[in-house]
Amino acid sequence: MGAGRRTDSCRVAAVALLLGLATLIGLQTWAAGPAQAHAELIGTTPPNGAHLDAAPAQVTLRFSEAVTPVRGGMRVLGPDGGTLRSGQPHADGGTVTFSLPGGLGDGIYTVAWRVSSADSHPIEGAFIFSVGAAGRSPAMMGIPAPPGQPGLGVAFGVVRWLGYAGAAALAGGVAFLVLCWPAGWADRRARRLLHVGWAGSVVAAVAAFLVQGPYAAGVSAAHLADRELLSETLHTTYGVTVLVRIGLLVVAGPALLRPASRRARAALAVAVAGLPATWPAAGHAHVGRQAAAGFVADALHLAAMATWLGGLATLLVCVLPWARHRGPVESAATASRFSRVAFGSVIVLMVTGTYQAWRIIPGWDVLATTAYGRLLDLKVAGLVVILGFAAVSRSVVRRRYGKPATLAMPARAASLLGARVAGDLPTASVGVPTDELPAGRVPEVDTRRLRRSVTVEFGLALVVLGLTSALVATTPATPPAATGMGEMAGGSVMATGAYSAVLDGPAGSGERVSVTVSPGHIGSNQVTIAVQDGMGMARAVPEVTARLSLPQAGLGPLPVDLTSRGAGAFAGTVTLPQSGTWRLDVTVRTSDIDEHTLSTQLPVH
C-alpha cells in the first residue's frame, strides 16, 4: 500500500507538472511576436519622416518611462542598406541619445532601435528621416539579421514558471509547516519537498540572470555567458533584484539542512518571506500609476499564491497519502488548519488581483482586444474553476471529512489524542463527538474524496501558474498597440506601380477597408485608407491607425501618420527605406471599446 501511495503521488505530481509546462510553452509560442511592455516611444529627434537640409549630429528617442539600452540595440541604416557606425547610446531616465557619424550624405536613413523597459522586457521599433536631395534609393541588400530570438522568449517563460513553482514549494512549504503542521519538520518527505523547491528556485534564478542579457539584446543563447551582457544585466534593476533573490536562497540553503534548530527555522522563515518581493521589483508592478501600492499588492499576491499552492503540494504529497500511518487526528487537524489558511490566501489573491487589474488595465475593452486581456481572462476562468474544487475540499474538511471507525490504541494515547482533537478541531471534522469516544478508540479519517479534490485543485493551480508566467511577459497595453489580428489579405499592384487591397472586416460585419499605397516604391509613399459599411457606403469611425514592418530585415513597426479626410477616409505619408515584402497592419476603432486589426502584404520595389 505504501509503495502504491508513493507511485500515485509521483504520478499526480508528474502529470500536473507536465500539464503546467505544456500550457506555458503553448501560450509563449502563441504570443511569440515582439514583446511589448509599459514603455512606449513618445517622440524622436529628428521626428519620424522628417526631411532635413543637413545631417543631424545625434539621434534622441524619448520614452514614456525609464529604459535601458541594450548592446547592438541602436542600428542606423544608410541609403545603401549598410549599417553605419554610431556612438554608444546614453540613457537618462526615459531619454536615449546617441551620436551619428559625421559627413552623412544625402539619402534616406533608418533608425532601428531596441531597449529594455523598466519591467525587464525588450521593446523595439524604427523610424526614418531623410537628408538633402533624398530621392529613390537603390534596393538594400545584405541587411543584418533582425534582432530577437523567439526561442529565448519561450525559454524565459519556462524559467519564470520554474521560479514561481519553486518559490511556491519552498515558501509555501515553510508556511505550511509553521502554520499548519509543526510536526512536519521531522517528516522526511516534507523536507525533501522543501529541498526540491529550493533547488528549483536556485536553478530558475541563475537561469533568469543568464538569459536576460541575450533576451534583451535579441541575440542567441550562445551569448549566455557573454561578460558584457552579464555586466549590463548586473547594472539593471532586474539584475540586482535577481541577485537579491539568489542571496535569500543562499541564506535559506544551510537552514534547510538543519530544520530541527529553532535558529535555522527562523532564518529560513525570514529568507523565504522576502522571496515574493523580488518578483514585483522587476515586473509590471513597480511601474505605472500607484507604483508603490502596486509593488506591495503584487508581493502579497505572490505570497498568497505560494502559501496556497505550496500548501496544497505539501498536503497532497506529505499528509493525505500517509494519514493512516501518522494518525488520523494529526492529519485531520493539519487539513483543518490549512483549510483556514487557504481561505485567507484566496481572499488576499482576490483583493490584490482585482486591485492590480484596475491599476494596470485602462479599460474593459482590453480584456477582449489584447493578448494580455485574453490571458487574464483565462487566468480568472481557471481560478474560478479552482475555487470550485477548493470549496469542495473545504466542505470535506469541515463537514464530511471522516467516518466513525475504531483503531486499537492504548487508553492513555487515545485520551491524549482526544484532548488534542477537542482543542484543535471542530468535532464534526472527524465524524463523531470526541467526548463520546470510548477509551482506546479514535476516529479513522477517510481521505479519499479530499485527495481527489485536492489533486484536481493542485493540477489546475499549476496550469494557472503557467498562465501567470505568460501574463508577466505580455504587455498590459492599450489598444491599438496590441490588438487581435485579422486574416492576412493579399492585394494587387496597379499598372502605375501603386499597391491596392480590399480587406474584409470581422465576420458578419460587412465592413470593407480599402488601402492604397502609391507609388509602392522605396522613398516617400502616399497611404490612403477608406472604410465602408456592408452597403458600400463610407462609414464614419473614430480612429484608424496603420503600421508597417519588414520582419525579414528586423525593421519596424513604422507608424504611418494618418489624418482624417472625411467620413471613413484617412490619408498620410510614409517613407519606405528598402525593397521587400512589408507587412501593413491597419487598426480600425469603431467605438470606444471595439476595434480590430487587418493585415496585408505590401510589395515594395
Order of alpha helices (4+ residues) and beta strands (2+ residues): alpha-beta-beta-beta-beta-beta-beta-beta-beta-beta-alpha-alpha-alpha-alpha-alpha-alpha-alpha-alpha-alpha-alpha-alpha-beta-alpha-beta-alpha-beta-beta-beta-beta-beta-beta-beta-beta-beta-beta
